[in-house]
């Protein structure tokens, strides 16, 4: 009997989603139809987060279904056609969709989706936040910002559904201290690979892979210097600043398309001498910030042509790659990110506005095991005394699994350490998925 009751949950969810798929197909929304059918498959898993995602999808679909039904009934009534039978059919279909959503959030749904209950909330939050951000972006941006829409019109919602489920999986990985040090660089590298693959294909003639069809150099310093030189083109700057305000300096360790390269170079050996690198964390990057921002203004003031500006920017970017190859690889520390990249300094400073922090608790034994995995020179002796990592900390979380005394942890006002880590993982996994979709050249 119990098994039959729990099977009623995926059956009801599947029926509701199939009804919505038919509704969207009738409207010509193939992407929404495909998204509903994809989620119908999710209904047959037992993952705890699935019931929240499915319930939200059914509820949102029910709103659209109800509005369309009301419009159809009003049209029939206005034209003098019979409408009572139509009301009965539409009301019955809408009732099934709403029943399926309610069944998911009730006790029967909790019994059915019983795997990883401790991760259900964060993973569902990551999936729903990703879907919300991408649907809003798709609606607000005048050009087809999702690749799926560019190659197959109206298919964007299916891409959003796939990326939302991917965000849920990534959240589960990033919320686990035992996995984050291994999987974070992999996810970060995946984003960098996709980013530069689109650039390469765009250069080969596939212009629809580029954001606007106009090429921009993939040098992080140009996020600030580019608008100063051009007097416009604020998309990447707005994307960068909004991300920093949401997630603090985590942009540098999760979302920067070039930072993943520095991580790969530094991964060849254990970090050495963080005190030496620490001296250049502010001075080095302040110098490059003045060079790039000031240089951009000077070029604009004297009317220097775009070709020369591009060559200078490319030279700065190539010099950064040289820093990675020569210094990061040799020291085991991310010298480019921590001491050369001007955008890293901006992210570190403005990231202080965001409420996310890493704290060193009273249980710290000064064993410095965390220092041996920190590649940003953010855990020096002075930082241990102060009880928090230094300015160059990017909230990468690599240090957490290295601490055998559980003295390191995420902090957020009003949340416990475990809740803060889970919430941060949900946010950064969602931003990672959104960047995969929209952060293109």
PEMODA-V889484 format. One line per field, one symbol per residue. ss: DSSP state (a for helix, b for strand, c for the rest). A space follows every 50 residues. Layout:
ss = ???
This chain:
ss = caaaaaaaaaaaaaaaaaaaaaaaaacccaaaaaaaaaaaaaccccbaaa aaaaaaaaaaaaaaaaaaaaaaaaaaaacccccaaaaaaaaaaaaaaaaa aaaaacaaaaaaccbcaaaaaaaaaaaaaaaaaaaaaaaaccccccaaaa accccaaaaaaaaaaaaaaaaaaaccaaaaaaaaaaaaaaaaaaaaaaaa aaacccaaaccccccccccccaaaaaaaaaccccaaaaaaaaaaaaaaaa aaaaacccaaaaaaaacccccccaaaaaccccaaaaaaaaaaaaaaaaaa accccaaaaaaaaaaaaaaaaaaaaaaaaaacccaaaaaacaaaaaaaaa aaacccbbbbccccccccccccccccccccaaaaaacbcccccccccaaa aacccccbbbbcccccaaaaaaaaaaaaaaaaaaaaaaccc
